[in-house]
Amino acid sequence: MLKKIRCSELMLGMYVERLGRSWLENPFWKRSFLLESPADLERIRAARLNEVWIDTARGLAPPEPVAVAASPVPAAETQAVSVPVSTAAPTLSREEEMAHARRLLERTRQAVQTMFDEARMGKALSVGQAYGLVDDIAASVLRGGGVLLGLARLKTADNYTYMHSVAVCALMTALARELELAPEQVRSAGLAGLLHDIGKMAVPASILNKPGSLSDAEFSFVRTHPAAGHRMLLEVGEIDPVALDVCLHHHEKLDGSGNPMGLRGEEISLYARMGAICDVYDAITSNRPYKQGWCPAESLRRMAAWRGGHLDATLFAAFVKCLGIYPLGTLVRLQSERLAVVVGQAAGNTLTSPTVRVFFSIRAGTCILPSVIDLAAPGYQERIVSTESAAQWGLLDVDRYWAGDAGVA
C-alpha cells in the first residue's frame, strides 16, 4: 500500500517506492528499494526532498500519532526523550521470495512482451518503464540470491524470446554486482540485458520458433538481429549507450569469429563480453523447440571449454562465482548414494557445499521423503560426488523439487 510521507518521517526499514524525482535526478540508482543503511537515509535527507512515497506492504509504516490528553507539564519534564528506532529490516523467507520472484517475472514478461510486440509492428519503442523493471529485477537478485535467476530459466516455447531477455537482464545485474561495478553501471548492464535481443522482432516468428534445424538462408536472417535491434534502439533517441553496444555486439567472440563486425579481444567492450556470457548461459540452459536445455552445472562445464576463443576467461570466472559451481536447480549425486537438487547457496559458504533437497535413494531405486540439508553445516560429512542428468534417471519433474509446481508451470 503506497503512502506519501514527509522526508523527516522516513526511517530505516521503510520501503521507498518513489522519491518524487526522475531517476536522472535521483541520488540513488534504484527507483525503489528497502531503506536499510543509515548512510542512505542521510543521503535522502541531504537531497532536501519535500515528500517520499513508501510501500507499507513491503516495509515499515510510519507510527500512528498517539492522542495525549492535554495537561500541565512541569518545565523540568519538557526536555525531549530519546526513543530508540529499530533498524531491523523485514526479510522474506525462501517461500516468500519464490512467490515474489514468480510475480515479478510474470509482470516483467508481460511488459517486455508488450514492448517487443510494438517493435514487431513497427511502432517506435517506448523504454521508459524499462528502468523500473531493471530496478525490481536487480533488487530481487540482490535479496533472493539465485531464486529469480533459477526461475527465469524455466521457460515455455511461447514465451522464450521475452523470458530470455528478462533472464539475461537478471544475469547481467548479478554479474555486474560480482564485478563490483558502480550502481549506475549495474543499472546500465541490466537495461542492456533486457533489450539485447530486441532485434529478433525483425525476424519472422516462423523462423524464431522453428522446431527443426534452420536452413542457411534462415540462419543468415537470424544473424541480422543485432544490427536490426541496434537500429531500433537508435530510433528511441536518448538511450543508454551501453544498451546500444550490447545489442549490437553480444554475438562477437574474442577470436574474431563472431558477428556482425568480427571484433577481437579488447575491441569488444566489457559490457558486450558480459552480455555474451549471460546470453549463452541462458540459451543453453533453456528448453527450446529443437532441443532440451542442459542442466546449469553441465552448462557451466561446457562454457569453460569456450574460454579464450569465444568467452572472456576472467569474466566467466566471476560469472561462476555469482551463480555457484552448482547453480540453483542442479541435480547432484551425494556420497550417501542419494540424489538431490540444489535449492540455495548460503552467503559465505564454499561454492562446493550448497543447500540441497534430497528426494531419491539410488540404492532403493525410489523416491524418498524430501528433506533439505545444508552441506556446509559444521561437522556435516555429506558431500557432492557428481552432477547428474535428470533424463538418464527418468526424472521428468526434477525442477518441482526446488521451484514447486507453480514455478514449473
C-alpha positions as CSV (number, residue, x, y, z in Angstrom):
1,M,0.0,0.0,0.0
2,L,1.5,3.3,-1.1
3,K,1.7,6.2,1.4
4,K,3.1,9.7,1.0
5,I,5.1,10.9,4.0
6,R,7.3,13.9,4.8
7,C,11.0,13.2,4.3
8,S,11.5,13.9,8.0
9,E,9.3,10.9,8.8
10,L,11.4,8.5,6.8
11,M,13.1,5.7,8.9
12,L,15.2,2.6,8.4
13,G,13.1,-0.4,7.5
14,M,10.7,1.5,5.2
15,Y,10.4,0.5,1.6
16,V,10.9,3.6,-0.6
17,E,8.8,3.4,-3.7
18,R,9.4,6.8,-5.2
19,L,11.5,9.9,-4.3
20,G,9.4,12.4,-6.2
21,R,12.1,13.0,-8.9
22,S,13.0,11.5,-12.2
23,W,15.7,8.8,-12.0
24,L,18.2,11.2,-13.6
25,E,17.9,13.5,-10.6
26,N,17.7,10.6,-8.1
27,P,20.6,10.4,-5.7
28,F,20.2,6.6,-5.9
29,W,20.4,4.3,-9.0
30,K,17.3,2.4,-7.8
31,R,13.8,3.6,-8.4
32,S,12.5,1.7,-5.4
33,F,14.4,0.0,-2.6
34,L,14.3,-1.2,1.1
35,L,16.0,1.5,3.2
36,E,18.5,-0.4,5.4
37,S,21.6,1.8,5.5
38,P,21.8,4.9,7.8
39,A,24.1,6.4,5.2
40,D,21.3,6.1,2.6
41,L,18.9,7.7,5.0
42,E,21.2,10.7,5.4
43,R,21.6,10.9,1.6
44,I,17.9,11.2,1.1
45,R,17.6,13.8,3.8
46,A,20.5,15.8,2.3
47,A,18.7,15.8,-1.0
48,R,16.1,18.1,0.7
49,L,13.0,16.3,-0.7
50,N,9.6,17.6,0.4
51,E,8.0,14.2,0.3
52,V,8.6,10.5,-0.2
53,W,6.3,7.7,-1.3
54,I,6.7,4.4,0.6
55,D,5.1,1.0,0.3
56,T,3.8,-0.1,3.7
57,A,3.1,-3.6,2.4
58,R,6.9,-4.2,1.8
59,G,8.4,-2.3,4.7
60,L,7.6,-0.4,7.9
61,A,4.8,2.1,8.1
62,P,5.1,5.4,10.0
63,P,3.9,5.2,13.6
64,E,0.3,6.3,14.2
65,P,0.1,9.5,16.2
66,V,-0.9,8.9,19.8
67,A,-3.5,11.1,21.2
68,V,-2.4,12.6,24.6
69,A,-4.8,14.4,26.9
70,A,-3.8,18.0,27.4
71,S,-2.4,18.5,30.9
72,P,0.1,20.8,32.5
73,V,3.6,19.5,32.2
74,P,6.3,20.6,34.6
75,A,9.1,22.6,32.9
76,A,11.7,20.1,34.1
77,E,9.9,17.3,32.2
78,T,9.6,19.1,28.8
79,Q,13.0,18.0,27.6
80,A,13.0,15.7,24.5
81,V,13.3,12.0,25.3
82,S,15.4,9.8,23.0
83,V,13.4,6.9,21.7
84,P,15.4,4.1,20.1
85,V,14.3,3.3,16.5
86,S,14.5,-0.3,15.3
87,T,16.9,-0.7,12.3
88,A,15.8,-4.3,11.6
89,A,14.6,-4.6,8.0
90,P,11.8,-7.1,7.1
91,T,13.2,-10.1,5.3
92,L,11.5,-12.7,3.1
93,S,11.5,-16.4,3.7
94,R,12.6,-18.6,0.8
95,E,9.0,-19.4,0.1
96,E,8.0,-15.7,0.1
97,E,11.0,-14.8,-2.1
98,M,10.0,-17.6,-4.5
99,A,6.4,-16.3,-4.7
100,H,7.7,-12.7,-5.1
101,A,10.1,-13.7,-7.9
102,R,7.3,-15.5,-9.7
103,R,5.0,-12.5,-9.6
104,L,7.9,-10.2,-10.7
105,L,8.8,-12.5,-13.6
106,E,5.3,-12.6,-14.9
107,R,4.8,-8.8,-14.6
108,T,8.2,-8.2,-16.3
109,R,7.4,-10.8,-19.1
110,Q,4.1,-9.1,-19.8
111,A,5.8,-5.7,-20.0
112,V,8.6,-6.9,-22.2
113,Q,6.2,-8.7,-24.5
114,T,4.2,-5.6,-25.0
115,M,7.3,-3.6,-25.7
116,F,8.7,-6.2,-28.1
117,D,5.3,-6.7,-29.9
118,E,5.1,-3.0,-30.5
119,A,8.6,-3.1,-32.1
120,R,7.4,-6.1,-34.3
121,M,4.5,-4.0,-35.5
122,G,6.9,-1.2,-36.5
123,K,5.9,1.2,-33.7
124,A,8.5,3.4,-32.0
125,L,10.0,1.7,-29.0
126,S,9.0,3.1,-25.6
127,V,11.6,2.0,-23.0
128,G,10.6,4.4,-20.2
129,Q,9.3,1.7,-17.9
130,A,12.3,-0.5,-18.6
131,Y,14.3,1.2,-15.9
132,G,11.7,0.3,-13.3
133,L,11.8,-3.3,-14.4
134,V,15.6,-3.4,-14.2
135,D,15.5,-1.9,-10.7
136,D,12.9,-4.5,-9.5
137,I,14.9,-7.4,-11.0
138,A,18.2,-6.1,-9.5
139,A,16.6,-5.8,-6.1
140,S,15.2,-9.4,-6.2
141,V,18.6,-10.8,-7.4
142,L,20.4,-9.0,-4.5
143,R,17.9,-10.1,-1.9
144,G,17.0,-13.6,-3.0
145,G,20.3,-14.9,-4.4
146,G,19.7,-17.4,-7.2
147,V,15.9,-17.7,-6.8
148,L,14.9,-15.3,-9.6
149,L,17.9,-16.5,-11.7
150,G,16.7,-20.1,-11.4
151,L,13.1,-19.4,-12.1
152,A,13.9,-17.3,-15.2
153,R,15.4,-20.4,-16.7
154,L,12.1,-22.2,-16.7
155,K,10.5,-21.0,-20.0
156,T,7.9,-22.3,-22.4
157,A,8.3,-22.2,-26.2
158,D,5.6,-19.5,-26.4
159,N,7.4,-17.1,-24.1
160,Y,11.1,-17.9,-24.8
161,T,12.1,-14.7,-26.5
162,Y,10.6,-12.5,-23.9
163,M,11.7,-14.5,-20.9
164,H,15.2,-14.9,-22.3
165,S,15.5,-11.1,-22.3
166,V,14.3,-11.0,-18.7
167,A,16.7,-13.8,-17.7
168,V,19.7,-12.1,-19.3
169,C,18.8,-8.8,-17.6
170,A,18.9,-10.7,-14.2
171,L,22.2,-12.4,-15.1
172,M,23.8,-9.1,-16.2
173,T,22.9,-7.4,-12.9
174,A,24.2,-10.3,-10.9
175,L,27.5,-10.4,-12.8
176,A,27.8,-6.6,-12.6
177,R,27.5,-6.8,-8.9
178,E,30.0,-9.6,-8.7
179,L,32.4,-7.4,-10.6
180,E,31.7,-4.6,-8.1
181,L,30.7,-2.1,-10.8
182,A,29.2,1.2,-9.7
183,P,25.4,1.3,-9.1
184,E,24.7,3.2,-12.3
185,Q,26.8,0.7,-14.2
186,V,24.8,-2.2,-12.7
187,R,21.7,-0.5,-14.0
188,S,23.1,0.0,-17.4
189,A,24.1,-3.6,-17.6
190,G,20.6,-4.7,-16.6
191,L,19.0,-2.5,-19.2
192,A,21.3,-3.8,-21.9
193,G,20.4,-7.4,-21.0
194,L,16.7,-6.6,-21.1
195,L,17.0,-5.0,-24.6
196,H,19.8,-7.1,-26.1
197,D,17.5,-9.2,-28.3
198,I,15.0,-6.6,-29.4
199,G,16.2,-7.1,-33.0
200,K,14.6,-10.6,-33.1
201,M,11.3,-8.7,-33.6
202,A,12.6,-8.2,-37.1
203,V,12.8,-11.9,-37.6
204,P,9.7,-13.8,-38.7
205,A,8.2,-15.8,-35.8
206,S,8.1,-18.9,-38.0
207,I,11.9,-18.8,-38.1
208,L,12.4,-18.0,-34.4
209,N,10.1,-20.8,-33.3
210,K,11.0,-23.4,-35.9
211,P,11.3,-26.8,-34.2
212,G,13.9,-28.2,-36.6
213,S,17.2,-27.0,-37.9
214,L,17.4,-23.7,-39.7
215,S,18.3,-23.5,-43.4
216,D,21.3,-21.5,-44.4
217,A,19.1,-18.7,-45.5
218,E,17.1,-18.7,-42.3
219,F,20.2,-18.8,-40.2
220,S,21.6,-15.8,-42.1
221,F,18.3,-14.0,-41.4
222,V,18.7,-14.6,-37.6
223,R,22.2,-13.3,-37.7
224,T,20.9,-9.9,-38.7
225,H,19.1,-9.4,-35.4
226,P,21.9,-7.5,-33.6
227,A,22.1,-4.8,-36.3
228,A,18.3,-4.7,-36.6
229,G,18.0,-4.2,-32.8
230,H,20.7,-1.5,-32.9
231,R,18.7,0.4,-35.5
232,M,15.5,0.1,-33.4
233,L,17.2,1.5,-30.3
234,L,18.8,4.4,-32.2
235,E,15.3,5.5,-33.1
236,V,14.4,5.8,-29.5
237,G,16.5,8.9,-29.2
238,E,18.0,9.2,-25.7
239,I,19.1,5.6,-25.0
240,D,21.8,4.3,-22.7
241,P,24.9,3.7,-24.9
242,V,25.6,0.5,-23.1
243,A,22.3,-0.9,-24.3
244,L,23.3,0.1,-27.9
245,D,26.7,-1.5,-27.6
246,V,25.5,-4.8,-26.1
247,C,22.6,-5.1,-28.5
248,L,25.0,-4.8,-31.5
249,H,27.9,-6.8,-30.1
250,H,26.6,-9.6,-27.8
251,H,27.4,-12.2,-30.5
252,E,31.0,-11.1,-31.0
253,K,33.7,-13.6,-30.0
254,L,37.2,-13.0,-28.6
255,D,38.9,-14.8,-31.5
256,G,37.1,-12.6,-34.1
257,S,34.8,-15.3,-35.4
258,G,31.6,-13.6,-34.1
259,N,29.2,-11.2,-35.8
260,P,28.3,-8.7,-37.0
261,M,31.7,-7.0,-37.1
262,G,34.2,-9.8,-36.2
263,L,35.7,-7.8,-33.3
264,R,38.6,-9.3,-31.4
265,G,39.7,-9.3,-27.8
266,E,39.7,-5.8,-26.3
267,E,37.9,-4.4,-29.3
268,I,34.8,-5.9,-27.6
269,S,33.6,-3.8,-24.7
270,L,33.4,-5.1,-21.1
271,Y,29.6,-5.0,-21.3
272,A,29.4,-6.8,-24.6
273,R,31.7,-9.6,-23.2
274,M,29.4,-9.8,-20.2
275,G,26.4,-10.0,-22.5
276,A,27.9,-12.8,-24.5
277,I,28.3,-14.9,-21.3
278,C,24.9,-14.2,-20.0
279,D,23.2,-14.7,-23.3
280,V,24.9,-18.1,-24.0
281,Y,24.3,-19.4,-20.5
282,D,20.5,-18.7,-20.6
283,A,20.2,-20.1,-24.1
284,I,21.9,-23.4,-23.4
285,T,20.1,-24.0,-20.1
286,S,16.6,-23.3,-21.6
287,N,14.4,-25.8,-23.3
288,R,13.9,-24.9,-27.0
289,P,11.6,-26.4,-29.7
290,Y,14.6,-28.2,-31.2
291,K,16.5,-29.4,-28.0
292,Q,16.3,-29.8,-24.3
293,G,18.4,-27.4,-22.2
294,W,21.5,-28.6,-20.4
295,C,21.5,-28.6,-16.6
296,P,23.1,-25.5,-15.1
297,A,26.2,-27.2,-13.9
298,E,26.8,-29.0,-17.2
299,S,26.3,-25.7,-19.0
300,L,29.0,-24.1,-16.9
301,R,31.3,-27.0,-17.6
302,R,30.8,-26.7,-21.3
303,M,31.2,-23.0,-21.3
304,A,34.5,-23.4,-19.5
305,A,35.8,-25.0,-22.7
306,W,34.9,-21.9,-24.7
307,R,37.0,-19.5,-22.7
308,G,39.6,-17.6,-24.6
309,G,38.1,-18.3,-28.1
310,H,34.5,-17.3,-27.5
311,L,34.2,-16.1,-23.9
312,D,36.3,-13.9,-21.7
313,A,38.0,-16.2,-19.1
314,T,38.2,-13.6,-16.3
315,L,34.5,-12.6,-16.6
316,F,33.5,-16.2,-16.8
317,A,35.2,-16.9,-13.5
318,A,33.3,-14.1,-11.9
319,F,30.1,-15.4,-13.5
320,V,30.7,-18.9,-12.0
321,K,31.3,-17.3,-8.6
322,C,28.0,-15.4,-8.6
323,L,26.0,-18.4,-9.8
324,G,27.9,-21.1,-7.8
325,I,29.6,-24.2,-9.2
326,Y,26.2,-25.9,-8.6
327,P,23.6,-23.3,-9.6
328,L,20.0,-23.5,-8.4
329,G,18.2,-26.5,-9.9
330,T,21.3,-28.6,-10.5
331,L,20.7,-32.4,-10.0
332,V,23.6,-33.9,-7.9
333,R,24.6,-37.3,-6.6
334,L,25.7,-37.4,-2.9
335,Q,28.3,-39.6,-1.3
336,S,25.4,-41.4,0.6
337,E,24.1,-42.7,-2.8
338,R,21.1,-40.3,-2.8
339,L,20.0,-37.8,-5.5
340,A,19.3,-34.2,-4.5
341,V,18.6,-30.9,-6.3
342,V,20.4,-27.7,-5.3
343,V,18.0,-25.2,-3.6
344,G,20.3,-22.5,-2.4
345,Q,23.8,-21.2,-1.6
346,A,24.3,-19.6,1.8
347,A,26.3,-16.4,1.8
348,G,29.9,-17.1,2.6
349,N,29.7,-20.8,2.1
350,T,32.2,-22.7,-0.1
351,L,30.9,-23.0,-3.7
352,T,31.1,-26.8,-3.4
353,S,28.7,-27.1,-0.5
354,P,25.3,-25.7,-1.4
355,T,22.0,-26.3,0.3
356,V,20.2,-29.3,-1.3
357,R,16.9,-31.1,-1.2
358,V,17.3,-34.9,-1.1
359,F,14.5,-36.8,-2.7
360,F,15.7,-40.1,-4.2
361,S,17.5,-43.2,-2.9
362,I,19.8,-44.7,-5.5
363,R,20.2,-48.0,-3.6
364,A,16.4,-48.4,-3.2
365,G,15.7,-47.0,-6.7
366,T,12.8,-45.0,-5.5
367,C,11.8,-41.5,-4.3
368,I,12.1,-40.8,-0.6
369,L,10.5,-38.2,1.7
370,P,12.2,-34.9,0.6
371,S,14.5,-33.2,3.1
372,V,16.6,-30.1,3.0
373,I,20.2,-30.3,4.1
374,D,23.0,-27.7,4.3
375,L,26.2,-29.3,3.1
376,A,28.2,-26.5,4.6
377,A,26.8,-27.1,8.2
378,P,29.5,-27.6,10.8
379,G,30.5,-31.2,11.2
380,Y,28.3,-32.4,8.3
381,Q,30.2,-35.1,6.3
382,E,27.9,-35.5,3.3
383,R,29.3,-34.2,0.0
384,I,28.5,-34.0,-3.7
385,V,30.3,-36.6,-5.8
386,S,28.9,-35.7,-9.3
387,T,26.3,-33.8,-11.2
388,E,23.6,-36.0,-12.9
389,S,21.3,-35.9,-15.9
390,A,17.6,-36.0,-14.9
391,A,16.8,-37.7,-18.2
392,Q,19.2,-40.6,-17.5
393,W,17.4,-41.2,-14.3
394,G,14.0,-40.9,-15.9
395,L,13.1,-37.9,-13.7
396,L,10.7,-35.7,-15.7
397,D,9.8,-33.3,-12.9
398,V,13.1,-32.6,-11.1
399,D,12.5,-28.8,-11.2
400,R,9.5,-29.3,-8.9
401,Y,11.8,-30.2,-6.1
402,W,13.2,-26.7,-5.9
403,A,10.8,-24.5,-7.7
404,G,7.5,-26.1,-6.8
405,D,4.5,-26.8,-9.1
406,A,3.8,-23.1,-9.6
407,G,7.3,-22.4,-10.6
408,V,7.5,-25.2,-13.2
409,A,4.1,-24.3,-14.6
